[in-house]
Each structure stands twice: as C-alpha cells, then as structure tokens.
Amino acid sequence: MKVRQNLYLDRELSMALDTLAAARRGNKSRLVNDALRDWLGRKGAKEVDDLLRPRLDRITRELSGTRRDIDVLMESLALFVRYQLMVTAPLPEADAVGRAVGRERFEAFVSQVGRQIAAGRRSLPGDGGSS
C-alpha cells in the first residue's frame, strides 16, 4: 500500500530529481522511495557500526599484542637455537649411542610440548601454568 506525501524540496534538488527521472525514464516517486529506503538502511547500519566499533577496536588491540608476543617468542627461539648450534660441538658419525640419546630426547621434548598444549598448560612464567 502506498501513502501519498506532500514534500517540499530545495529548487536545486528538485531539478536534479527531474533530470534523474527523465534520464532513467522512471518516476520521481520510485527514485525518492529507493533513495529514502537506502538512506534509512545506512542509518541503521551506522548504529550497528557504532555498537561494534569498540569491540572491533579491542580485538584489534589484542591481536596487536598477540602479534608482538609471537614476534618476541619467535626471535627468542631463533636466537636460542642459533646460540645452541654455535656452542655445541657436533657428534662424531661413529657415536651411535649419543645420536640415539639425542633422538630419544627430541621425541620426549615433542611429546611434552604436545601434552602441554593439549592440557592448556604453559611453561612460561606469567602464563598461569608450570611444567
């Protein structure tokens, strides 16, 4: 159902509406109706944006902090591995026992990391857990 409205428009706006209606071979009522519907829809979207903006800002800050923490962790790990490789002498090829112990230690390390992650525990100080 359509309701008749009597509206007053500025002269420039009325001329632009006439031009647009003539170019599209449409009618002014449909153009104004569509434009008003779009405008009201955007106004509702703005209210939703205003409600979500603080949450999105908080998430952005948390992600930035997490990225910084990951960067620190990765750099620390890289420096530790580089240092460890520089100061540890390689095992001789004939040292099968030493190599077997190394493999066992590595497998135990990987298993322990898996258990810690699966249980939600952390070994780092300040993370609420210990190994």
Secondary structure by P-SEA (a helix, b strand, c coil): cbbbbbbbbcaaaaaaaaaaaaaacccaaaaaaaaaaaaaaaaaaaaaaaaaaaaaaaaaaaaaaaaaaaaaaaaaaaaaaaaaaaacccccccaaaaaaaaaaaaaaaaaaaaaaaaacccccccccccc
